[in-house]
Amino acid sequence: MAEVFAGIAVVGCLFGVIAALGAIAVRARRRGATASAVAAAMAAYDEAMHSTAYSTFVEMRSQDERSSPVAAPDKD
């Protein structure tokens, strides 16, 4: 009977940890704190596993940071 209670305790602890991590994830998403972290994690993964994809990611980021040319006003 003690083994059953030990098993229930282990399952209960695992459920508690999963619930706590889920609550933390929901809170982080609501605060908007995950966007840059997820982008950085995916960039690191791409750099390690797909070197050409990482190069494309870096190029896309640099294109986003560049300012687009603005047409000159007419001199009429």
C-alpha positions in Angstrom: 0.0 0.0 0.0 2.9 2.3 0.6 4.1 1.9 -3.0 0.7 3.1 -4.2 1.0 6.3 -2.1 4.5 6.8 -3.2 3.4 6.5 -6.9 0.5 8.9 -6.3 2.9 11.4 -4.6 5.3 11.3 -7.6 2.6 11.8 -10.1 1.2 14.6 -8.0 4.6 16.3 -7.8 5.1 16.0 -11.6 1.6 17.4 -12.2 2.4 20.3 -9.8 5.7 21.1 -11.6 4.0 21.0 -15.0 1.2 23.3 -13.8 3.7 25.8 -12.3 5.7 25.9 -15.6 2.5 26.4 -17.6 1.5 29.2 -15.3 4.9 30.9 -15.8 4.6 30.5 -19.5 1.2 32.1 -19.6 2.4 35.0 -17.5 5.4 35.5 -19.7 3.3 35.5 -22.9 0.9 38.0 -21.4 3.7 40.4 -20.5 5.3 40.0 -24.0 8.6 38.9 -22.6 9.1 36.0 -24.8 9.2 37.5 -28.3 12.9 38.4 -28.3 13.9 35.3 -26.4 12.2 33.0 -28.8 13.7 34.8 -31.8 17.2 34.5 -30.2 16.7 30.8 -29.4 15.5 30.0 -32.9 18.5 32.0 -34.4 20.9 30.0 -32.2 19.3 26.8 -33.3 19.4 27.8 -37.0 23.0 28.8 -36.7 24.0 25.4 -35.3 21.8 23.2 -37.5 21.2 25.2 -40.7 24.1 27.6 -41.4 22.5 28.9 -44.6 19.2 29.6 -42.8 21.1 31.6 -40.2 22.8 33.6 -42.9 19.4 34.3 -44.3 18.1 35.3 -40.9 21.0 37.8 -40.4 20.4 39.3 -43.8 16.7 39.7 -43.2 17.4 41.4 -39.8 19.9 43.8 -41.4 17.3 44.6 -44.2 14.7 45.4 -41.5 17.1 47.7 -39.8 17.9 49.7 -42.9 15.9 52.7 -43.7 14.1 52.8 -46.9 14.9 55.6 -49.3 12.5 58.4 -49.4 11.8 60.3 -52.7 13.2 63.8 -52.9 10.6 66.6 -53.0 9.9 68.3 -56.3 11.8 71.5 -56.9 9.1 73.2 -58.8 
